[in-house]
Amino acid sequence: MLYSLYELGHLSVAPLRIAAMMQSSMLRSPLNPMAESDIARMAAAASELFETVTRRYRKPDWNLPATAVAGTEVPVSPKAAWSTPWCQMIHFERDADALEAAHGGRPDPSVLIVAPLSGHYATLLRGTVEAFLPDHEVYITDWTDARQAPVFAGRFDLNDYIDHVMAMLRVLGPETHVVAVCQPGPLVLAAASMMAAESDPCTPATMTFMGSPIDARRSPTAPNKLAEQRSIEWFQKNMIHTVPALYPGAFRRVYPGFLQLASFMGMNLSRHVDAHSEYFQNLIKGDGDNAQKHRDFYDEYLSVMDLTEEFYIQTLREVFQEYSLARGTMMHRGQRVDPRAICTTALLTVEGENDDISGIGQTQAAHELCSNIPECMRRDYIQPGVGHYGVFNGRRFREEIYPRMRDFMRDFQTPASRSVGKRGKLKLVGE
């Protein structure tokens, strides 16, 4: 019912939104003699602000037409390299001729960036992808919005997510690097553990976890505490709703993206109110540059997707209530997930000093779980002065975090550079 009411509310303000757009255009028209008056500027700014906050935001485009390799501009084309009804693995294919001219066409390491399935689209990691493009063959998981998946596509839960990660790593082949950003950290670690236990040759060369709730018991944040305080039954009753008939996924039970967005914004409501107030003032002043920065950020931030009921509820239970991976009780398809099986994959953890989503220590817990990875193949980094978003985007990510990730992957690119890990493969710690 709530989902239908939300859609009805959106439709009911559509005429007002159209009127606001028309009024803004009329007031700013060069044919309007009052266009530069204070009253016209304020009215136009108010109209544009109203349209902005009532708009339905579609899935953003990648907008990464090119990258610079050794000073040469190289065209980039995002293409689906592998897909299922629930995910596309996007390859940011760089033009072969331009690469040949730039660096002789040498092969660059492949990196799979596993994007969160937590409400926002994979395009939220545009800055992450952009940083990797000059030096890597970049792939990313582009998860399907559950409201766009017909019910005949079946279920999608934590086990399916892990299966998808393993399948993509096998498609990319040996010596692939995997990067888990935020929410998928425990599931990527589970996938690597299962592959290592099977001596899969496509077990990743390195794995990097960024702001991930590997063990959400450590330095619990507001979202962690909320997940603990409420029962699974409460979340099922209050957070799960049915997709209306307007969408291909009609009648599927989901955790709606608009509820997740409300939770995100509620955590820092004053900051968002201040940002929109500043946007309003910039529109009045005619400060187009700062107004556009606001639009660019919120066009991405306000674009949200739905999660299947089973994925959302299992994530709450396994990651934020039972801590099954951290406690050694996590199961995948009837087999126990044991990170101690990993011994030839190098490990890097990255955290933000001011992260209010995944507290300090939650990501570092991967080092204790992966006890058979030699010390010389582990690295940990805490970035001063950044919050959750700054761990994978922004200036400090580009200038301080990404170079460490790049060098880490280069250091453990070949089997020879990781051969020290093979000595621990015969016996797991604690056995």
ChimeraX attribute file (.defattr): number of C-alpha atoms within 10 A of each C-alpha:
attribute: neighborCount
match mode: 1-to-1
recipient: residues
	/A:1	9
	/A:2	15
	/A:3	18
	/A:4	15
	/A:5	11
	/A:6	12
	/A:7	12
	/A:8	11
	/A:9	12
	/A:10	14
	/A:11	12
	/A:12	11
	/A:13	14
	/A:14	15
	/A:15	10
	/A:16	15
	/A:17	21
	/A:18	13
	/A:19	14
	/A:20	22
	/A:21	18
	/A:22	14
	/A:23	18
	/A:24	22
	/A:25	15
	/A:26	15
	/A:27	23
	/A:28	18
	/A:29	13
	/A:30	11
	/A:31	9
	/A:32	12
	/A:33	11
	/A:34	14
	/A:35	16
	/A:36	16
	/A:37	10
	/A:38	12
	/A:39	13
	/A:40	20
	/A:41	21
	/A:42	19
	/A:43	17
	/A:44	25
	/A:45	24
	/A:46	19
	/A:47	23
	/A:48	20
	/A:49	19
	/A:50	15
	/A:51	20
	/A:52	18
	/A:53	13
	/A:54	14
	/A:55	14
	/A:56	14
	/A:57	15
	/A:58	13
	/A:59	17
	/A:60	15
	/A:61	9
	/A:62	17
	/A:63	12
	/A:64	16
	/A:65	13
	/A:66	19
	/A:67	19
	/A:68	15
	/A:69	17
	/A:70	13
	/A:71	10
	/A:72	15
	/A:73	17
	/A:74	24
	/A:75	18
	/A:76	18
	/A:77	17
	/A:78	18
	/A:79	13
	/A:80	17
	/A:81	16
	/A:82	15
	/A:83	15
	/A:84	11
	/A:85	14
	/A:86	20
	/A:87	17
	/A:88	20
	/A:89	24
	/A:90	21
	/A:91	21
	/A:92	25
	/A:93	19
	/A:94	22
	/A:95	14
	/A:96	14
	/A:97	12
	/A:98	16
	/A:99	21
	/A:100	12
	/A:101	14
	/A:102	17
	/A:103	13
	/A:104	11
	/A:105	12
	/A:106	9
	/A:107	11
	/A:108	13
	/A:109	16
	/A:110	22
	/A:111	28
	/A:112	26
	/A:113	24
	/A:114	26
	/A:115	23
	/A:116	21
	/A:117	22
	/A:118	22
	/A:119	22
	/A:120	23
	/A:121	24
	/A:122	23
	/A:123	21
	/A:124	20
	/A:125	21
	/A:126	16
	/A:127	17
	/A:128	19
	/A:129	23
	/A:130	19
	/A:131	20
	/A:132	21
	/A:133	23
	/A:134	21
	/A:135	17
	/A:136	19
	/A:137	18
	/A:138	23
	/A:139	27
	/A:140	26
	/A:141	26
	/A:142	21
	/A:143	24
	/A:144	19
	/A:145	23
	/A:146	28
	/A:147	27
	/A:148	17
	/A:149	19
	/A:150	15
	/A:151	15
	/A:152	8
	/A:153	11
	/A:154	10
	/A:155	15
	/A:156	17
	/A:157	17
	/A:158	18
	/A:159	16
	/A:160	15
	/A:161	20
	/A:162	20
	/A:163	18
	/A:164	21
	/A:165	23
	/A:166	21
	/A:167	15
	/A:168	20
	/A:169	22
	/A:170	17
	/A:171	14
	/A:172	18
	/A:173	14
	/A:174	17
	/A:175	22
	/A:176	22
	/A:177	26
	/A:178	26
	/A:179	23
	/A:180	23
	/A:181	22
	/A:182	26
	/A:183	23
	/A:184	27
	/A:185	26
	/A:186	26
	/A:187	22
	/A:188	26
	/A:189	27
	/A:190	25
	/A:191	26
	/A:192	29
	/A:193	23
	/A:194	24
	/A:195	20
	/A:196	23
	/A:197	18
	/A:198	11
	/A:199	13
	/A:200	14
	/A:201	13
	/A:202	20
	/A:203	28
	/A:204	29
	/A:205	23
	/A:206	26
	/A:207	25
	/A:208	27
	/A:209	28
	/A:210	25
	/A:211	33
	/A:212	30
	/A:213	30
	/A:214	31
	/A:215	26
	/A:216	26
	/A:217	21
	/A:218	17
	/A:219	13
	/A:220	21
	/A:221	16
	/A:222	13
	/A:223	16
	/A:224	22
	/A:225	14
	/A:226	12
	/A:227	16
	/A:228	17
	/A:229	10
	/A:230	11
	/A:231	13
	/A:232	15
	/A:233	10
	/A:234	11
	/A:235	15
	/A:236	17
	/A:237	9
	/A:238	10
	/A:239	17
	/A:240	22
	/A:241	20
	/A:242	19
	/A:243	24
	/A:244	19
	/A:245	12
	/A:246	11
	/A:247	14
	/A:248	15
	/A:249	21
	/A:250	17
	/A:251	16
	/A:252	24
	/A:253	21
	/A:254	26
	/A:255	30
	/A:256	25
	/A:257	21
	/A:258	17
	/A:259	16
	/A:260	19
	/A:261	18
	/A:262	12
	/A:263	13
	/A:264	15
	/A:265	16
	/A:266	12
	/A:267	14
	/A:268	10
	/A:269	13
	/A:270	11
	/A:271	12
	/A:272	14
	/A:273	12
	/A:274	11
	/A:275	14
	/A:276	19
	/A:277	13
	/A:278	15
	/A:279	22
	/A:280	20
	/A:281	17
	/A:282	18
	/A:283	22
	/A:284	20
	/A:285	14
	/A:286	14
	/A:287	12
	/A:288	13
	/A:289	11
	/A:290	14
	/A:291	18
	/A:292	14
	/A:293	12
	/A:294	16
	/A:295	15
	/A:296	11
	/A:297	11
	/A:298	17
	/A:299	17
	/A:300	21
	/A:301	19
	/A:302	21
	/A:303	20
	/A:304	23
	/A:305	25
	/A:306	25
	/A:307	26
	/A:308	21
	/A:309	23
	/A:310	18
	/A:311	21
	/A:312	22
	/A:313	22
	/A:314	16
	/A:315	21
	/A:316	19
	/A:317	17
	/A:318	18
	/A:319	24
	/A:320	22
	/A:321	20
	/A:322	17
	/A:323	21
	/A:324	18
	/A:325	23
	/A:326	23
	/A:327	10
	/A:328	13
	/A:329	14
	/A:330	18
	/A:331	15
	/A:332	15
	/A:333	9
	/A:334	7
	/A:335	10
	/A:336	15
	/A:337	22
	/A:338	23
	/A:339	27
	/A:340	21
	/A:341	26
	/A:342	29
	/A:343	27
	/A:344	26
	/A:345	29
	/A:346	28
	/A:347	26
	/A:348	24
	/A:349	25
	/A:350	25
	/A:351	30
	/A:352	24
	/A:353	18
	/A:354	19
	/A:355	19
	/A:356	19
	/A:357	23
	/A:358	29
	/A:359	27
	/A:360	24
	/A:361	22
	/A:362	21
	/A:363	27
	/A:364	26
	/A:365	19
	/A:366	25
	/A:367	20
	/A:368	12
	/A:369	21
	/A:370	23
	/A:371	18
	/A:372	23
	/A:373	27
	/A:374	20
	/A:375	12
	/A:376	11
	/A:377	20
	/A:378	17
	/A:379	17
	/A:380	14
	/A:381	16
	/A:382	19
	/A:383	18
	/A:384	13
	/A:385	12
	/A:386	19
	/A:387	19
	/A:388	20
	/A:389	18
	/A:390	21
	/A:391	29
	/A:392	28
	/A:393	21
	/A:394	14
	/A:395	11
	/A:396	16
	/A:397	20
	/A:398	19
	/A:399	11
	/A:400	13
	/A:401	20
	/A:402	18
	/A:403	14
	/A:404	17
	/A:405	19
	/A:406	15
	/A:407	11
	/A:408	20
	/A:409	25
	/A:410	15
	/A:411	14
	/A:412	21
	/A:413	21
	/A:414	13
	/A:415	15
	/A:416	9
	/A:417	15
	/A:418	21
	/A:419	13
	/A:420	15
	/A:421	21
	/A:422	16
	/A:423	13
	/A:424	18
	/A:425	17
	/A:426	8
	/A:427	11
	/A:428	16
	/A:429	10
	/A:430	6
	/A:431	4
